Amino acid sequence: MKTIAIITEYNPMHLGHLYQIEYVKNKFGDDCRIILVMSGNFVQRGEPALYSKYERAEDAVKSGASMVIELPVSFASASAKEFANAAVKLISSLGVVDTIVAGAEDAELISSNKFFDKVNEILHDEPADFQELLRSYLDKGKNFAEARSLSLADLLGKDHYANDGSLNLDKDVIQNLLKKSNNILALEYSLAIKAENTIRKSQGSRQLKLHLSPRKGADENSLETVDDFSLSASAIRNILLETNTDDHRKSVRFLKFENYLNPVVLSRVIEPKYRQYDSYVQTFLARVLTTSVDELISYRDFSTDLANRIKNISETYLFSASQTNAESNEIFRDNLFQEISNKYFVETRVKRAALSLLLGIKENDWQDIKSDGPAFINVLAVDKNGRYLMKLMRKLSTLPITVKNSDLLERLNNDLKTSKIQQQLNLNADALYKLFCQKEDEGIYKEYIYIK
């Protein structure tokens, strides 16, 4: 019986996610076991998740997963590269998985052309011509991700000497591949797996493999539907944040979502939204206004320029709030992160910086945390196959297994120097989430969920 891992956020789970689970079972057998590594109560965009980690984990197991494991918040709220590196390390530590499935918009094209193999080769060796192209694009004002993609397209296009016949794609095709969010994230998984396999080889462990699954439905960042199959997670979040909680709005939600959402999730989205965005922004503003620039730059994702910009805009809001009406203040708060972001600081970077400040992720600690990798395996939900996997993992995994948040109050059995810091950050995240989302029925020391 095969055990497959999928890295995800499910914020929230939609039909495209359900399709991926069904695809895995069709590909690897109906009896295969699926382990999900999922963000907890805060996600990679630096935002609170729409629904709690236990709710999302429960929905996932009811929809076909065998086990859901939490990616510690310090990694779940990091850049795509560090998110991918940590998720792969966590999967590697389980001792029961050798195949990771990732969705990609162009799965067949990428796989048939061995595209990631060529990209891995260039990024690993960093030949002089690649470095020269990268510097050139950075000098033209491109951010690093754009510069890297353009440089790779220049090197791998059919008209360049680097093409040896194993890749037969035009430059514009390659550029398009490297613009799509799931292709990019799958590439990060590929790079992370290559690095992890070097370690596993030295240990005599079986190599991890990446299998790409075709992505169904709208693009992740799209706010529209492209067919009758699925809304993107971004579109779903957008609709939820625009609706109120009265009965009429619930009805509107149901009509919008009944054809696009996993039925297990549908009952959640027609209920009042949990995320209290206003209180989240207000707490961030309070921290900024009472923290000096010198102290702000000690937190992850901050720079001196970003810290000064955030301070200036926050103080402008405080001054204008006393002179404008409540409606104007509310509009400003709702768009605070957009106001702060510009071509140098994209909105997700600003949000991740804000979350680092609220959680207490210091840059010095973060460098040590990155070096250590995840410090524990936190199980959120299982079915009967998941319980069997837990027994195996207790024998085979290289990290301690926790099954409830109160386990994070204890000293865990590992040699990582940042273990206690990672534990405390997870507890901080869950306490803040409960505060912001006002979930009275869900304590922060909840035990994992068993779905019979």
Backbone torsions as a table, in degrees:
resi	resn	phi	psi	omega
1	MET	NA	125.9	-175.0
2	LYS	-83.5	144.0	173.3
3	THR	-118.1	123.9	-174.7
4	ILE	-115.4	144.1	175.7
5	ALA	-111.4	141.1	173.3
6	ILE	-128.4	136.3	178.3
7	ILE	-101.4	129.0	-170.2
8	THR	-154.7	175.1	172.2
9	GLU	-124.8	-33.9	-179.6
10	TYR	49.9	59.4	-175.6
11	ASN	-121.2	70.1	-3.9
12	PRO	-98.2	-179.6	177.7
13	MET	-72.2	129.1	179.7
14	HIS	-125.4	-173.8	-174.8
15	LEU	-65.3	-28.6	175.9
16	GLY	-63.5	-38.6	176.6
17	HIS	-66.9	-41.9	178.6
18	LEU	-62.5	-40.4	177.0
19	TYR	-59.1	-41.0	-178.6
20	GLN	-63.1	-41.0	177.3
21	ILE	-62.6	-43.8	178.8
22	GLU	-65.2	-37.9	177.7
23	TYR	-60.4	-45.7	-179.5
24	VAL	-60.8	-43.0	-179.3
25	LYS	-67.8	-36.5	176.4
26	ASN	-67.6	-37.4	-176.6
27	LYS	-77.4	-41.9	-172.1
28	PHE	-111.2	0.7	177.8
29	GLY	111.1	139.3	-178.9
30	ASP	-58.7	-26.4	-177.1
31	ASP	-91.3	5.2	-179.8
32	CYS	-68.3	151.4	-178.9
33	ARG	-103.0	134.9	-176.6
34	ILE	-114.0	121.6	173.9
35	ILE	-104.4	124.9	176.5
36	LEU	-100.1	131.9	168.2
37	VAL	-102.1	115.5	-168.1
38	MET	-127.2	144.1	171.1
39	SER	-58.5	151.8	179.0
40	GLY	-87.1	-129.6	-174.4
41	ASN	-79.2	-11.0	173.6
42	PHE	-127.5	143.3	-170.5
43	VAL	-112.0	177.5	-170.3
44	GLN	-63.9	-23.6	177.3
45	ARG	-75.7	-3.1	-179.3
46	GLY	82.6	23.7	-177.4
47	GLU	-118.5	158.1	168.8
48	PRO	-66.0	140.0	175.9
49	ALA	-66.7	151.9	-179.9
50	LEU	-62.1	-37.1	179.7
51	TYR	-131.1	154.6	-173.1
52	SER	-65.0	162.9	-178.5
53	LYS	-62.3	-33.4	179.7
54	TYR	-72.6	-37.9	177.4
55	GLU	-65.1	-44.8	-179.3
56	ARG	-68.4	-36.1	177.2
57	ALA	-67.3	-41.2	177.7
58	GLU	-60.7	-45.5	178.7
59	ASP	-60.0	-39.7	-177.8
60	ALA	-65.6	-43.1	-179.8
61	VAL	-69.1	-39.5	176.0
62	LYS	-63.3	-20.5	-177.9
63	SER	-98.7	4.7	173.1
64	GLY	126.7	-9.8	176.7
65	ALA	-75.8	153.1	177.6
66	SER	-93.8	-29.6	-176.7
67	MET	-155.2	143.7	173.7
68	VAL	-122.9	126.5	179.8
69	ILE	-116.0	140.1	-178.8
70	GLU	-85.4	132.4	168.5
71	LEU	-80.2	121.2	-177.3
72	PRO	-50.2	144.5	-169.6
73	VAL	-61.1	-31.1	-179.8
74	SER	-61.4	-30.7	178.0
75	PHE	-92.9	-35.9	-178.8
76	ALA	-63.5	-24.4	-178.6
77	SER	-105.6	18.5	-178.2
78	ALA	-98.2	-178.6	177.7
79	SER	-62.7	164.6	-177.9
80	ALA	-57.1	-40.4	-179.5
81	LYS	-62.1	-48.6	-177.5
82	GLU	-72.6	-34.0	173.1
83	PHE	-56.7	-50.0	-177.7
84	ALA	-66.3	-46.1	-179.3
85	ASN	-56.8	-46.1	-177.1
86	ALA	-68.8	-41.3	-179.9
87	ALA	-61.8	-42.2	178.5
88	VAL	-66.2	-41.6	177.4
89	LYS	-61.4	-40.8	-180.0
90	LEU	-63.7	-44.6	178.2
91	ILE	-62.3	-42.5	179.5
92	SER	-60.4	-34.3	-177.5
93	SER	-72.0	-17.9	-173.4
94	LEU	-67.0	-34.8	179.9
95	GLY	82.1	4.5	-175.5
96	VAL	-127.9	5.3	-175.0
97	VAL	-129.1	138.0	170.6
98	ASP	-128.8	0.1	-179.8
99	THR	-129.9	128.9	176.4
100	ILE	-113.0	130.3	177.8
101	VAL	-105.8	131.2	178.2
102	ALA	-131.9	140.5	177.3
103	GLY	-79.7	147.6	176.8
104	ALA	-148.6	142.1	-180.0
105	GLU	-62.6	-31.6	-176.8
106	ASP	-123.3	50.3	-173.4
107	ALA	-57.1	-47.5	-176.4
108	GLU	-66.3	-44.4	-179.9
109	LEU	-62.7	-43.2	-179.9
110	ILE	-64.7	-46.1	-176.5
111	SER	-68.3	-45.3	-176.0
112	SER	-66.7	-28.0	179.4
113	ASN	-97.3	2.9	-177.6
114	LYS	49.8	42.5	-173.3
115	PHE	-61.5	-45.4	-177.3
116	PHE	-65.2	-30.8	178.0
117	ASP	-60.8	-44.3	179.7
118	LYS	-67.7	-40.7	178.9
119	VAL	-64.3	-44.2	178.0
120	ASN	-56.6	-41.8	-178.4
121	GLU	-61.4	-46.1	-179.3
122	ILE	-67.1	-45.4	-176.8
123	LEU	-70.0	-27.5	177.6
124	HIS	-75.2	-45.3	-175.9
125	ASP	-84.2	-27.2	-176.6
126	GLU	44.8	63.4	-179.9
127	PRO	-60.8	162.1	-174.1
128	ALA	-59.6	-38.9	-178.6
129	ASP	-68.2	-31.7	175.8
130	PHE	-67.8	-44.8	179.8
131	GLN	-61.6	-38.7	179.0
132	GLU	-65.3	-44.3	177.3
133	LEU	-62.8	-42.8	-179.1
134	LEU	-60.5	-46.5	179.0
135	ARG	-61.8	-39.4	-178.8
136	SER	-62.5	-45.3	-179.8
137	TYR	-69.8	-36.1	177.1
138	LEU	-64.6	-39.0	178.7
139	ASP	-65.4	-23.9	178.9
140	LYS	-84.8	2.9	175.9
141	GLY	95.5	6.1	177.7
142	LYS	-74.1	144.5	173.2
143	ASN	-72.7	170.8	-171.4
144	PHE	-61.7	-43.2	-178.0
145	ALA	-61.5	-44.1	178.7
146	GLU	-65.2	-44.4	-178.8
147	ALA	-62.4	-41.0	179.2
148	ARG	-64.3	-44.9	-179.4
149	SER	-62.4	-45.1	-179.9
150	LEU	-65.0	-38.6	179.1
151	SER	-66.1	-41.7	177.9
152	LEU	-63.7	-41.4	178.9
153	ALA	-62.5	-40.0	177.9
154	ASP	-61.8	-41.9	-176.5
155	LEU	-75.8	-34.5	-172.1
156	LEU	-97.0	-7.1	179.6
157	GLY	-63.1	155.4	-175.3
158	LYS	-58.7	-25.8	-175.2
159	ASP	-86.5	5.7	-177.4
160	HIS	-108.3	151.1	-176.1
161	TYR	-62.0	-23.3	-175.6
162	ALA	-65.4	-20.2	179.2
163	ASN	-74.0	118.1	-178.1
164	ASP	-109.3	17.0	179.8
165	GLY	100.7	-17.3	-179.8
166	SER	-82.6	-12.5	178.4
167	LEU	-132.9	124.3	-175.1
168	ASN	-127.4	59.1	-177.0
169	LEU	-122.2	139.0	176.5
170	ASP	-71.0	158.1	-178.7
171	LYS	-57.7	-42.9	-177.7
172	ASP	-68.8	-30.8	175.8
173	VAL	-65.7	-43.8	179.8
174	ILE	-64.3	-42.7	177.4
175	GLN	-58.8	-41.7	179.9
176	ASN	-65.6	-40.0	177.4
177	LEU	-58.3	-40.5	-173.6
178	LEU	-87.9	8.0	174.5
179	LYS	-98.5	-16.7	-171.9
180	LYS	-89.6	133.9	-168.2
181	SER	-60.5	-43.6	-178.2
182	ASN	-73.9	-33.9	173.0
183	ASN	-59.8	-43.6	-178.3
184	ILE	-64.2	-45.1	-179.7
185	LEU	-65.9	-38.6	177.0
186	ALA	-62.5	-37.1	175.6
187	LEU	-62.1	-42.6	177.5
188	GLU	-61.2	-39.6	175.9
189	TYR	-62.5	-41.4	179.3
190	SER	-60.4	-44.8	178.7
191	LEU	-64.1	-41.5	-179.3
192	ALA	-66.1	-40.3	179.7
193	ILE	-64.6	-41.5	178.3
194	LYS	-58.9	-44.6	179.4
195	ALA	-65.9	-42.6	-179.6
196	GLU	-66.9	-35.4	-179.8
197	ASN	-66.0	-29.4	175.3
198	THR	-61.5	-42.0	178.4
199	ILE	-68.7	-44.9	-178.6
200	ARG	-63.0	-36.1	178.9
201	LYS	-63.2	-42.2	179.5
202	SER	-65.9	-23.6	179.7
203	GLN	-93.8	-4.6	-178.2
204	GLY	77.1	20.7	-179.3
205	SER	-91.3	155.8	178.2
206	ARG	-64.1	143.1	-178.9
207	GLN	-72.6	142.7	173.7
208	LEU	-78.0	145.7	178.5
209	LYS	-122.2	145.9	176.2
210	LEU	-107.9	127.6	175.3
211	HIS	-118.3	126.6	-179.4
212	LEU	-92.5	133.1	175.2
213	SER	-108.1	143.0	178.6
214	PRO	-65.8	140.2	180.0
215	ARG	-92.0	130.4	179.3
216	LYS	-101.5	150.0	173.2
217	GLY	91.0	-166.1	-175.6
218	ALA	-71.2	155.7	175.4
219	ASP	-58.7	149.0	-174.9
220	GLU	-53.0	-38.2	-176.4
221	ASN	-94.1	3.0	-178.2
222	SER	-78.6	145.2	175.8
223	LEU	-103.2	9.5	-179.3
224	GLU	-120.5	166.6	171.5
225	THR	-95.6	145.2	178.4
226	VAL	-103.8	-12.1	179.3
227	ASP	-163.5	-165.3	179.9
228	ASP	-91.7	17.2	-173.5
229	PHE	-93.1	-53.0	-171.4
230	SER	-157.6	142.5	163.9
231	LEU	-82.8	149.5	173.5
232	SER	-74.4	163.0	176.4
233	ALA	-61.6	-36.4	178.9
234	SER	-63.0	-41.8	179.3
235	ALA	-64.7	-40.8	179.3
236	ILE	-63.1	-46.4	179.6
237	ARG	-61.9	-40.4	-179.3
238	ASN	-60.7	-44.4	179.5
239	ILE	-66.2	-42.9	-179.0
240	LEU	-61.7	-40.8	-177.3
241	LEU	-74.8	-15.2	178.9
242	GLU	-92.7	-9.5	-175.4
243	THR	-104.1	153.9	179.0
244	ASN	-93.0	-164.9	-174.8
245	THR	-113.2	3.7	-179.9
246	ASP	-76.6	171.1	-173.9
247	ASP	-61.6	-36.9	179.8
248	HIS	-62.5	-43.6	-179.1
249	ARG	-67.0	-37.0	176.6
250	LYS	-59.1	-41.4	179.5
251	SER	-63.0	-42.3	178.5
252	VAL	-61.7	-43.1	178.8
253	ARG	-58.7	-48.0	-177.3
254	PHE	-59.9	-45.1	-178.7
255	LEU	-64.2	-34.5	179.5
256	LYS	-72.6	-34.2	-168.1
257	PHE	-102.8	-16.2	-169.3
258	GLU	-60.8	-27.0	-179.7
259	ASN	-96.2	-2.6	-171.6
260	TYR	-121.7	-10.4	-174.4
261	LEU	-113.9	148.1	168.3
262	ASN	-52.2	126.6	-178.1
263	PRO	-54.5	-30.6	179.2
264	VAL	-62.2	-35.0	-176.0
265	VAL	-86.6	-23.5	-172.8
266	LEU	-56.2	-40.0	-178.0
267	SER	-64.2	-25.1	179.6
268	ARG	-77.1	-41.8	-170.5
269	VAL	-74.1	-18.9	178.4
270	ILE	-86.3	-3.6	175.3
271	GLU	-86.9	166.1	179.0
272	PRO	-55.6	143.2	179.3
273	LYS	-64.0	145.3	-178.9
274	TYR	-90.1	-34.5	-171.6
275	ARG	-70.3	122.6	178.0
276	GLN	-98.2	82.3	-172.9
277	TYR	-61.3	-37.3	-177.0
278	ASP	-60.1	-46.2	-178.7
279	SER	-68.1	-32.0	177.1
280	TYR	-62.9	-47.8	-179.4
281	VAL	-66.7	-40.1	-179.9
282	GLN	-62.8	-40.0	178.7
283	THR	-65.5	-40.8	177.5
284	PHE	-62.1	-45.6	179.2
285	LEU	-59.8	-42.2	179.8
286	ALA	-61.2	-41.7	179.5
287	ARG	-66.4	-42.0	-179.1
288	VAL	-63.4	-44.7	-175.4
289	LEU	-69.2	-19.5	-179.2
290	THR	-110.0	14.6	-179.2
291	THR	-126.3	132.9	-179.7
292	SER	-74.0	161.2	177.5
293	VAL	-60.4	-41.5	-180.0
294	ASP	-59.3	-37.3	179.4
295	GLU	-77.5	-37.5	179.6
296	LEU	-57.1	-40.8	-176.0
297	ILE	-73.0	-3.1	174.6
298	SER	-83.1	-7.6	179.9
299	TYR	-95.4	153.4	-178.1
300	ARG	-59.7	142.8	176.0
301	ASP	76.8	-3.1	175.9
302	PHE	-90.3	147.8	166.6
303	SER	-129.1	171.0	179.0
304	THR	-60.8	-43.7	-179.3
305	ASP	-63.1	-43.7	-179.4
306	LEU	-67.6	-41.3	179.6
307	ALA	-60.8	-44.1	178.6
308	ASN	-64.4	-40.6	179.9
309	ARG	-64.5	-44.6	179.8
310	ILE	-63.7	-42.9	179.0
311	LYS	-61.6	-46.2	-176.5
312	ASN	-63.9	-45.4	-178.0
313	ILE	-69.4	-37.1	178.4
314	SER	-65.3	-41.5	179.1
315	GLU	-69.5	-34.2	175.3
316	THR	-62.4	-41.6	177.3
317	TYR	-61.6	-45.2	-178.4
318	LEU	-60.3	-40.8	179.6
319	PHE	-68.8	-44.9	-176.2
320	SER	-71.5	-25.3	-177.3
321	ALA	-62.7	-29.4	-179.0
322	SER	-80.9	-9.3	-175.5
323	GLN	-116.5	-6.6	-177.7
324	THR	-118.0	171.7	-178.3
325	ASN	-82.9	168.6	-175.6
326	ALA	-61.7	-36.3	-178.8
327	GLU	-63.7	-42.2	178.5
328	SER	-64.7	-39.6	178.4
329	ASN	-62.9	-40.3	-179.6
330	GLU	-65.0	-41.9	177.9
331	ILE	-60.7	-42.3	179.6
332	PHE	-62.4	-46.8	-179.5
333	ARG	-60.8	-43.1	-178.0
334	ASP	-63.7	-25.9	-176.7
335	ASN	-113.9	19.8	-174.6
336	LEU	-56.1	-48.7	-175.6
337	PHE	-69.0	-29.6	174.0
338	GLN	-68.6	-37.9	178.3
339	GLU	-63.0	-38.8	-177.6
340	ILE	-74.6	-37.4	-174.5
341	SER	-69.7	151.4	174.9
342	ASN	-154.4	-166.3	-175.8
343	LYS	-68.5	-19.2	178.6
344	TYR	-90.2	-30.8	-178.0
345	PHE	-126.1	98.1	-179.3
346	VAL	-68.4	158.5	-172.6
347	GLU	-59.8	-39.7	-179.9
348	THR	-64.7	-35.0	176.4
349	ARG	-63.2	-43.6	-179.8
350	VAL	-62.5	-44.6	-179.2
351	LYS	-65.3	-38.4	178.4
352	ARG	-67.6	-35.9	175.8
353	ALA	-63.4	-43.9	178.5
354	ALA	-58.9	-43.6	-179.1
355	LEU	-68.0	-37.5	176.6
356	SER	-59.0	-40.1	178.5
357	LEU	-65.8	-45.9	-177.2
358	LEU	-67.9	-36.1	-178.6
359	LEU	-83.9	-25.0	-177.7
360	GLY	91.0	36.6	178.9
361	ILE	-89.2	100.9	179.1
362	LYS	-80.5	146.7	-177.2
363	GLU	-60.1	-42.3	179.9
364	ASN	-62.6	-44.0	177.0
365	ASP	-62.7	-40.4	-177.8
366	TRP	-60.8	-39.9	178.2
367	GLN	-61.6	-39.6	177.5
368	ASP	-70.6	-38.8	179.1
369	ILE	-62.6	-45.0	177.5
370	LYS	-57.2	-42.9	-179.0
371	SER	-64.4	-39.8	-179.3
372	ASP	-73.9	-38.7	-170.1
373	GLY	80.1	179.0	-178.2
374	PRO	-55.4	143.0	-174.2
375	ALA	-102.4	-8.2	-176.8
376	PHE	-158.6	162.1	177.0
377	ILE	-111.3	102.9	-176.0
378	ASN	-98.4	109.4	-176.7
379	VAL	-83.9	127.7	-178.7
380	LEU	-101.5	-36.8	-177.9
381	ALA	-160.2	147.9	178.8
382	VAL	-146.4	160.9	164.5
383	ASP	-110.6	-164.5	-176.5
384	LYS	-64.9	-35.6	175.5
385	ASN	-67.0	-35.6	177.5
386	GLY	-64.8	-37.1	177.2
387	ARG	-64.9	-38.2	176.2
388	TYR	-63.6	-43.2	178.6
389	LEU	-61.8	-36.0	178.5
390	MET	-61.8	-39.0	177.9
391	LYS	-63.0	-43.1	177.5
392	LEU	-63.7	-42.9	-177.5
393	MET	-64.3	-32.7	178.4
394	ARG	-63.5	-23.7	178.1
395	LYS	-93.3	-32.7	-168.5
396	LEU	-108.1	-23.9	-174.1
397	SER	-71.3	153.4	179.8
398	THR	-98.7	1.4	178.3
399	LEU	-124.6	153.7	176.5
400	PRO	-67.1	146.9	-179.5
401	ILE	-103.3	129.1	175.6
402	THR	-114.4	143.3	-176.7
403	VAL	-121.1	-0.4	174.7
404	LYS	-156.1	155.2	-174.9
405	ASN	-63.0	-28.8	179.7
406	SER	-65.0	-20.4	174.3
407	ASP	-61.0	-28.2	-177.7
408	LEU	-74.7	-7.5	174.5
409	LEU	-81.6	-14.6	-175.9
410	GLU	-95.9	165.7	173.5
411	ARG	-78.2	121.1	-178.6
412	LEU	-87.4	153.2	-175.1
413	ASN	-86.2	76.3	172.1
414	ASN	-148.0	169.9	-175.3
415	ASP	-102.9	11.5	-176.2
416	LEU	-79.5	130.8	-175.6
417	LYS	-72.0	-20.9	-179.6
418	THR	-97.7	11.0	-177.2
419	SER	-56.3	-48.3	-177.8
420	LYS	-65.3	-36.8	178.2
421	ILE	-64.4	-45.5	179.5
422	GLN	-62.7	-39.6	177.9
423	GLN	-61.1	-46.6	-177.0
424	GLN	-66.3	-37.7	178.2
425	LEU	-62.8	-39.4	177.0
426	ASN	-64.4	-41.4	177.2
427	LEU	-64.7	-40.4	176.8
428	ASN	-58.5	-45.2	-177.1
429	ALA	-62.1	-43.5	-177.2
430	ASP	-72.0	-34.1	175.8
431	ALA	-66.2	-43.5	178.4
432	LEU	-64.2	-40.6	-179.5
433	TYR	-62.6	-42.4	178.8
434	LYS	-63.7	-38.9	178.8
435	LEU	-64.6	-48.6	-176.8
436	PHE	-70.3	-37.5	-171.4
437	CYS	-97.2	-5.7	173.2
438	GLN	51.5	47.7	178.6
439	LYS	-92.0	90.1	-174.2
440	GLU	-67.3	-25.1	-174.3
441	ASP	-91.3	5.4	-177.1
442	GLU	-130.7	103.0	179.0
443	GLY	-73.5	160.7	-176.7
444	ILE	-81.3	-7.2	178.5
445	TYR	-106.9	31.5	-177.9
446	LYS	-63.7	147.1	177.5
447	GLU	-91.1	160.0	-179.8
448	TYR	-58.7	157.4	-175.8
449	ILE	-99.6	134.0	175.8
450	TYR	-109.1	121.0	178.9
451	ILE	-102.2	112.8	-177.4
452	LYS	-77.8	NA	NA
